[in-house]
Structures are given as C-alpha cells and as structure tokens.
Amino acid sequence: MDIREMNLKLVMILQEWDPFNIGEEGYDGEIEVVIKSVHDLHHPSDLAKKIQAIYEESFDQWIPIQECTKVSYKLLAVKMDATSQT
C-alpha cells in the first residue's frame, strides 16, 4: 500500500468516526491535521491526546480520551499495515 492509499483509508476512518454527528464532510481541516499526526506519532496514547486536542480546538467540545484512543488504534493499524508492505 502506498502513502496515497494509506491516507485515503485514514480519511475514511475519520469520516466514519464523526464524533459530533455533523456528517462526514464536516471535519476536513481536522482530518488533514490528524493524518499529519499519524505520520509523526507512533504510540496510540500520544495520537489519542493529539486527536482530542485537534477536535477540541476546532469545535470547543471535549471528546472522551477513550473514544480518541479507539480511533487512534484504527489509524495506527492502517499505518502499520502500510509500512509492513513496503
């Protein structure tokens, strides 16, 4: 899987997550920043904290860290799958 394909899978996961129930298209800016973070971070807890901060900054709403951790595991699994195939 190349980087482009990996990024598309990451986008799909984040769009389906929809933590504030505003629709898949409501998070374009946040998704872009989260994907950059997936490339930079390797630990689910670190990524979860980053995801929580990104969405809280944009929406002034707090997401429980457990929800962020669940999605961080999914995102990092895609990253691991992509890097194991290269």
C-alpha positions as CSV (number, residue, x, y, z in Angstrom):
1,M,0.0,0.0,0.0
2,D,1.4,3.4,-0.9
3,I,1.1,6.6,1.1
4,R,-1.8,7.9,-1.0
5,E,-3.8,4.7,-0.5
6,M,-2.9,4.8,3.2
7,N,-4.1,8.4,3.5
8,L,-7.4,7.6,1.8
9,K,-8.0,4.8,4.3
10,L,-7.2,7.1,7.2
11,V,-9.7,9.7,5.8
12,M,-12.4,7.1,5.5
13,I,-11.9,6.0,9.1
14,L,-12.0,9.6,10.4
15,Q,-15.1,10.5,8.3
16,E,-16.9,7.4,9.6
17,W,-16.0,8.3,13.2
18,D,-18.0,11.6,13.1
19,P,-17.6,12.3,16.8
20,F,-20.0,15.3,16.8
21,N,-22.6,13.8,14.4
22,I,-22.3,16.6,11.9
23,G,-21.7,14.5,8.9
24,E,-18.7,13.0,7.2
25,E,-17.8,16.3,5.3
26,G,-17.7,18.4,8.5
27,Y,-14.2,17.6,9.5
28,D,-11.9,18.3,6.5
29,G,-9.5,20.6,8.3
30,E,-9.3,18.3,11.4
31,I,-8.8,15.2,9.3
32,E,-5.9,16.8,7.5
33,V,-4.1,17.7,10.8
34,V,-4.8,14.2,12.2
35,I,-3.4,12.5,9.2
36,K,-0.2,14.5,9.5
37,S,-0.1,13.5,13.2
38,V,-0.5,9.8,12.3
39,H,2.7,10.1,10.2
40,D,4.5,11.7,13.0
41,L,3.3,9.8,16.1
42,H,3.7,6.1,16.8
43,H,2.0,5.5,20.2
44,P,-1.8,5.2,20.4
45,S,-1.9,7.3,23.6
46,D,0.1,10.1,22.1
47,L,-2.1,10.1,19.0
48,A,-5.3,10.0,21.0
49,K,-4.2,13.1,23.0
50,K,-3.4,14.9,19.8
51,I,-6.7,13.9,18.2
52,Q,-8.6,15.1,21.3
53,A,-6.7,18.5,21.2
54,I,-7.3,19.0,17.5
55,Y,-11.1,18.4,17.7
56,E,-11.5,20.4,20.9
57,E,-9.7,23.4,19.5
58,S,-11.9,23.4,16.4
59,F,-15.2,22.7,18.0
60,D,-14.9,23.8,21.6
61,Q,-16.2,20.4,22.6
62,W,-14.4,17.7,24.5
63,I,-14.2,14.1,23.3
64,P,-13.5,11.4,25.9
65,I,-10.0,10.1,25.6
66,Q,-11.3,6.6,25.3
67,E,-13.0,7.4,22.1
68,C,-9.9,9.1,20.7
69,T,-7.8,6.1,21.8
70,K,-10.1,3.7,19.9
71,V,-9.8,5.7,16.7
72,S,-6.0,6.1,17.2
73,Y,-5.6,2.3,17.3
74,K,-7.5,2.0,14.0
75,L,-5.4,4.7,12.4
76,L,-2.1,3.3,13.6
77,A,-3.2,-0.2,12.4
78,V,-3.5,1.2,8.9
79,K,-0.1,2.9,9.2
80,M,1.5,-0.3,10.4
81,D,-0.1,-2.3,7.6
82,A,1.1,0.2,5.0
83,T,4.7,0.3,6.4
84,S,4.9,-3.5,6.6
85,Q,4.1,-3.9,2.9
86,T,7.0,-1.7,1.8
